[in-house]
């Protein structure tokens, strides 16, 4: 997460002081990535050192304001145009946990997967509920529309991410089951399809899908009003 560029984006709208930047950042992202004031002022000090922001006087209450510089504005717009680098993905705790659990003595990796699946599905439900609330607020016109649309985009990213994680967990479990089978049973050819009994006969295919959810304590953050 680029706190640096997030603060520059807020400062492009006008001079702000530290606590104000923290509040607006959390409002825009729905408190998904909460900041503390120390982080904000540390980042502002670095931005000032790099010539991207400069002191912009004080407000009537005596708060020190910061303003974006031309160099900072150029840096911000370059960030908007530059794709996020995926060459060095951040460490993912779940991936590391499963990698370490493979073959670990006394660890039932399928139990680890199932436990995580329940938590992931519950998080997905929470995010979906919050998305519905955000949509209702936008459609009713009772919200700060720009902030709620930004929050909606963050929520939808979280929903897609948890959906992908749930599918990946299913894949991991299936992979482990397959690898636990004897070598001669790992690749089983698909059964041949039966031909229609008579010309013009219709072939039918039945498919079934089942999904289970478990009520667990919410893992999603509730957006600050």
Buried (B, 14 or more C-beta within 10 A) or exposed (E): EEBBBBBBBBBEEEBBBBEBBBBBBBBBBBBBEEBEEEBBBEBBEEBBEEEBBBEBEEEEEEBBBBBBBEBBBEBBEEBEEEEEEEEEEEEEEBEEBBEEBEEEEEEEBBEBBBEBBBBBBBBBBBBBBBBEBBEEBBEEEEBEEEBBEBBBBBBBEBBEBBBEBBEBBEEBBEEBEEEEEEEEEEEEEEEEEEEEEEEEEEEEEEEEEEEEEEEBEEBBBEBEE
